Amino acid sequence: MTMPHPYLELKLSLGLFQKTPEALSEAEHMRLLAVARKQETIERHLLASAEAASVVVPQATLGTRLDEIRQRYTSGQDLAAELQRIGLDEAELARAVERDLLVEALLDKVASAVAPVNAVDAEIYYHLHPKAFQRPEARRLRHILITFDNAHERALAEAQLETLRDTLERDTATQFGAAARRHSHCPSAMEGGQLGIVKRQQLYPELDVLAFALAERELSTVVESPIGLHVLRCDEILPNGTPPFAEIRKQIIDRLTEQRRAGAQRDWIRSLLAKSREHASARQS
């Protein structure tokens, strides 16, 4: 069985399994070989295409990518040792990376030829796929956290939070934020205790239950989690539903643009492979 290029083998091993090739199981290695064979076949057809003739990788771009690779190692000796282990030298590495960059540039050239997505395209997609943009209920939350190491400290923390809760019960977000900056042991204290927009099951279960029972501007009772005692404040309830088009227009345009680019690349690759099969069949007949 033909082995893939050492650079491709290493790249796929790290990308697919987050392991070096020698650490792969037999099943993982077989999977890597199958992917490598397919990728090498596709890249060979891409680089032999008419479109590839006009694609050039600037030396500055190649140098930048090689520098990025070197920065993954603590020293030049470590990189040299890794290259020796996989059977490459720096010149061969540069050629392999340049091939990668040629493929990337070629695919980008094909993708860049697609028609741009405009706001009308995006709005049509928005109305035809409303479920794709539905958001679950969420809350904009703040909290004050006090940690403790023993039963005595827990009692003091609970008393402190109960007192704070009584004084802040009819507070504004600004007042709660000021109290969080003074008393909270959470890093969010620097931001006035803000936890941001939180969806269900993103908090500890003990906090989640209380958070999603709060009304806007309401404070929770003192509640314990694995990291300490808290008082939560709900700044805003964001109900489930579909956001207005204007709010997510750019997101839709970006999504559709990526879909068009990927579709153009897939279609082009399929056409190259189909032509190759036709030529092979013609030679055999």
Secondary structure, DSSP 8 states (H G I E B T S, - for coil): -----HHHHHHHHHHHHSS-GGG--HHHHHHHHHHHHHHHHHHHHHHTSGGGGG----HHHHHHHHHHHHTTSSSHHHHHHHHHHHT--HHHHHHHHHHHHHHHHHHHHHHTTS----HHHHHHHHHH-GGGG-B--EEEEEEEEE--SSHHHHHHHHHHHHHHHHHHTT--HHHHHHHHHHH--SGGGGGTTEEEEEETTSS-HHHHHHHTT--TT-B---EEETTEEEEEEEEEEE-SB---HHHHHHHHHHHHHHHHHHHHHHHHHHHHHHHHHHHHHHHH-
